[in-house]
């Protein structure tokens, strides 16, 4: 019977399992997935705009004509056709790369895992934005790496803060291995690293002997026509770049990649083989055919337009309904708005009441390795319709008003006078 | 330029990368994949008997009708329908299991990786048959676990040898975490653990506090109609069972699974999420539809018949052409024959000459963590036609004859008088 017996294996686990814990909010999200709840929590792309009938035709043809290859074992590095196409995708961001230096992975999450595996011994430091992607923090923790957060402002990661963090770690005798950064439409903060800062950040890391891990799933989903030049574009030797088809095409195929300096790429391929033998050949060929046959750039434009409308719906609703003292970031692309509640709020403690009021979000603490973020929360506008987004924000505002009422009655907390778009600073003050 | 720059990351890698090395035979296999070479090396299933047109129809319908689910993110444990079907598949081997205790993984290779991750700290011991699956040895090494081999005979793993290995490890102060075993049609030795020994092996491990990792990709591919009862069937609390659709359906979808005691299963799901977020939903739904719609048991029968014919072709050719002093195992199922060459041979050193003679195999040393196996080699009969198998064995015999000629001329080595089917004992004597 599941769950009823003592765990006789408990003395046999590896030490690293101590860093693997089920999220406290997991059970709640099972409830949050009910249709009556407006979920502003997940980062699921809105797939309704995909050409499903055309894809059905392509997928079927792939099996009928190339099934003996598509359904067979393949290369641990990924199929050459797709790696060439990936180089063309990255060229949009100024990256010049050779397909030899691309490794296809089971989503870019797997590339994150393999990079950490290659670089991090227990206790090694990974620098990451404050806040940072919850899935990366989980992976780093599974390898017993220590995350040290570096502050952001409206222009993204702050160079001076990065220098200070490296110096403090060094002074404490700690080994800094990687800077993990999401330069475009950051998850969860929604801010973008300014063009001016990119070479500065790269140079700081290069001279400090810290490898940059540039995670860019959202880069092509900007709301204007600006091409944001990848950090990797100007620093091929010290940057490992991660890309994904999950946000620009479809996550259910789990195809991402790493572009890495040659020696690192060799190790990534070995790690890929030891983990999965090879990424699914069918999925790689399906995406390769999609890129070759469909107007994928127009599809990305359609996604952008959808997400822009939804962002605007969310920003409008926030301005209309949030209580005084609430601030939020204004993303130029991607999926997320980062909200800072007035003093006294605890977004994790409030989540059950929000779900009861039929709205869900991710509490800010999920995005910190160090317990910060209790006054923050992440709202996603990618999946629900604009009408549902407005309704969700309205419900959230109702919950906040109720909390404020309680705080005023019992004298806890205090609100700040500001309201509106602000930097993503955590509640460090 | 790939390969031309010094590796500036070389001081930044994790210690575990020292256990990650490119196989010396990798480059050779690129050559071995040329069509003029008869490859008896790979373990690729013979997919030609799959109903590709019917599958094309199914895959297309899956996208057209359920694309919004199939192409979206999913559960880290795998979709419930498939986990239920997996329980039905395992029931054929006497396993009673609940879908809650199944975790779907990217091939069973990923389940191997995650199990090692959960159980093994650097230096921990994993017991494994001598010889054992090369891909498992690579994964164990990537986690800095130490493999201690346990001898087999024609009835598989020898219980007395297992007891002795555990005692020796304990006496040396080493922690034994897992017994890794492939009970059916073992890779590479082709032998099967006898029914009588199964509960004995299970009891030895249970009372020693060692978790059994039962890897069973070939279990349904036996050449007779015998149902071989899984070790897990009689020991649900101390066995982690790994299964795969790669050999019974198609490896290009990379879908395998682990069935684990409840507490272990919880950790496997966390590790699965941290590695890939979730296994590809499309692939899981495609296999679930295949199992629901097609006569998959007849497909497995067709596979069996194909592989039986090929095994017979190989055994006949070995008997006809191998030089005196050569012995081999006689598998009752699966993909592999394990060949022991006469004394004086070195199968790894001989491989370049074999590839020049247009035949490829895997040298025995690949299947040992401790340098044994230099006189052994693994021959696969799963992929080439019977005619090609006979031709491949004939070419291999020609290479052996040439080597013998050289050895006789220069007085190295000596042949034993035996020839024919034998136990899989390595060259320990």
Interface residues (C-beta under 8 A of the other chain):
Chain A: X2 X3 X5 X7 X8 X9 X10 X11 X12 X13 X14 X15 X16 X17 X20 X21 X22 X42 X44 X45 X47 X48 X50 X52 X53 X55 X56 X57 X59 X60 X61 X62 X63 X64 X67 X68 X69 X70 X71 X72 X73 X74 X98 X100 X101 X106 X107 X109 X110 X113 X117 X118 X119 X120 X121 X124 X135 X138 X139 X142 X143 X177 X209 X211 X237 X238 X246 X250 X251 X252 X253 X254 X261 X262 X263 X264 X266 X267 X270 X271 X273 X274 X275 X276 X277 X278 X279 X280 X281 X282 X283
Chain B: X2 X3 X5 X7 X8 X9 X10 X11 X12 X13 X14 X15 X16 X17 X20 X21 X22 X42 X43 X44 X45 X47 X48 X50 X52 X53 X55 X56 X57 X59 X60 X61 X62 X63 X64 X67 X68 X69 X70 X71 X72 X73 X74 X98 X100 X101 X106 X107 X109 X110 X113 X117 X118 X119 X120 X121 X124 X135 X138 X139 X142 X143 X177 X209 X211 X237 X238 X246 X250 X251 X252 X253 X254 X261 X262 X263 X264 X266 X267 X270 X271 X273 X274 X275 X276 X277 X278 X279 X280 X281 X282 X283
